[in-house]
Amino acid sequence: MKNFLKATALLAAGLIALSGCSDPGSAPANTAPAAWPDAGTKLDGVNLTIWAAQNSNSVPKSVVTAFEAKTGAKVNVVTIPDPYEQGVQTKIATGDKPDLAFWQPTASMLTAINATTNLQSLDGAPWVEKLKPAVKDITGILDNTRYAALITSPAVEGVYYNKDVFTKAGITETPKNWDDFLAAARTIKKAGTVPFFEMGGDKWATQWWVQVQLADAAKNGLWDKVNQNQEKFTDSTILTAVQNYKGLIDEGLFNPNIKTATFADQADALLSGKAGMAVQVNSFFGQLQAKADTAELNKKIGFFPISPAGNVATVIPDQSNALIAFKTGDSAREAAARQLLSYWMGEGYQDFVSAQKTVSLETDAKDSADVPQALLDAAASLSDSVGSMQSLAVANPDLYLNLADMIQGTKTPQQVTQETQTQFAQLAKAQGAAGF
């Protein structure tokens, strides 16, 4: 997640480079692969390359080992240094392509990599019909063509909370809407604990506070209006969310060290009970899992989605959630890449889920027994979720940087939204979006 956010300011330049200075949406529609090879087809002498980020390079290990043994293929996982997305785009612009790569499967990031020209269509993939309804078509699709294979449950913006802090404050059930959420925070503060913990020093998660407030509006078409330049970040919907965020900070509901606190600090504070809640995504729970086992996490940490009127989750798939397959010009390798995906999401999927201690996306594969309940609850919230800015907007401006500046006291909410809107319009225009 962090890697993607650092790279957003470079998307416009990447789009132009990847599309040969043409409209990235102007390429002819992709056609489905001619065939999906049987997962056990022998591939002696075939070498495949998978590009991965530093936080996803170990994900393929169990699958690659089993696939190599089964087929005779050789699969090399290459780590692209952070910022990952920027590095991938730069390599592809020079003609360097892998066979497969981890990639954020949102429409904006598929556009950024010029999917119609660079990627194989995954339409007709044999595993698609086995995906649970909540995730089958949630992401990975651009202009009605499937380009990404979702392998793990997409990240969700929501609230992780410390159960002991809630009990100490006399809170017996999780909040059912934004007003309940704030009432719980004020109750926790009265009980002597910091209600909310924010990582203003590391910056990248600041925008979750704004985006969860926009969940109901997103369900009603907010980002469609923003994409068509019919609504702006400076208009009341988004501006009010930013103002609300600042108001809660000014009220003293956050950690006193909000300006310097880090991602690691946030995990420590929630796990220890020094703070009651954190608005975060799935990668945050990875920090908690590194510090405590499943039994302790089940005892201490819970999750609930939040939106103004209820409990609508905001989904934001990241690059560790999905794989894309490239058009390399080598038909044998392209077929082998599809075969690896077919194996991964077919007979190899249950072992993958178990090895990753993760949630299954398929109806005939079981969740790992080692998945903490909070992550199961996050996955369950996908059934009533809505896409994030990254998922639904045509471009992704540096909202988080502007919000971090607001936390530091160098920007007002009005300046945050104005600078975000200016950058959004520039990016949208560079992509050829209508109305900009």
Secondary structure as GFF3:
##gff-version 3
##sequence-region A 1 436
A	DSSP	alpha_helix	2	7	.	.	.	ID=ss1
A	DSSP	three_ten_helix	8	10	.	.	.	ID=ss2
A	DSSP	alpha_helix	11	18	.	.	.	ID=ss3
A	DSSP	beta_strand	47	52	.	.	.	ID=ss4
A	DSSP	alpha_helix	61	71	.	.	.	ID=ss5
A	DSSP	beta_strand	74	79	.	.	.	ID=ss6
A	DSSP	alpha_helix	84	93	.	.	.	ID=ss7
A	DSSP	beta_strand	100	102	.	.	.	ID=ss8
A	DSSP	alpha_helix	107	112	.	.	.	ID=ss9
A	DSSP	alpha_helix	115	118	.	.	.	ID=ss10
A	DSSP	three_ten_helix	128	130	.	.	.	ID=ss11
A	DSSP	alpha_helix	133	136	.	.	.	ID=ss12
A	DSSP	beta_strand	141	142	.	.	.	ID=ss13
A	DSSP	beta_strand	145	146	.	.	.	ID=ss14
A	DSSP	beta_strand	148	150	.	.	.	ID=ss15
A	DSSP	beta_strand	156	162	.	.	.	ID=ss16
A	DSSP	alpha_helix	163	168	.	.	.	ID=ss17
A	DSSP	alpha_helix	178	190	.	.	.	ID=ss18
A	DSSP	beta_strand	194	196	.	.	.	ID=ss19
A	DSSP	alpha_helix	206	213	.	.	.	ID=ss20
A	DSSP	alpha_helix	215	219	.	.	.	ID=ss21
A	DSSP	alpha_helix	222	227	.	.	.	ID=ss22
A	DSSP	alpha_helix	236	250	.	.	.	ID=ss23
A	DSSP	alpha_helix	263	272	.	.	.	ID=ss24
A	DSSP	beta_strand	275	280	.	.	.	ID=ss25
A	DSSP	alpha_helix	282	289	.	.	.	ID=ss26
A	DSSP	alpha_helix	294	300	.	.	.	ID=ss27
A	DSSP	beta_strand	301	304	.	.	.	ID=ss28
A	DSSP	beta_strand	314	315	.	.	.	ID=ss29
A	DSSP	three_ten_helix	319	321	.	.	.	ID=ss30
A	DSSP	beta_strand	322	325	.	.	.	ID=ss31
A	DSSP	alpha_helix	331	344	.	.	.	ID=ss32
A	DSSP	alpha_helix	349	356	.	.	.	ID=ss33
A	DSSP	alpha_helix	373	380	.	.	.	ID=ss34
A	DSSP	three_ten_helix	381	384	.	.	.	ID=ss35
A	DSSP	beta_strand	386	387	.	.	.	ID=ss36
A	DSSP	alpha_helix	389	392	.	.	.	ID=ss37
A	DSSP	alpha_helix	399	408	.	.	.	ID=ss38
A	DSSP	alpha_helix	413	430	.	.	.	ID=ss39
###
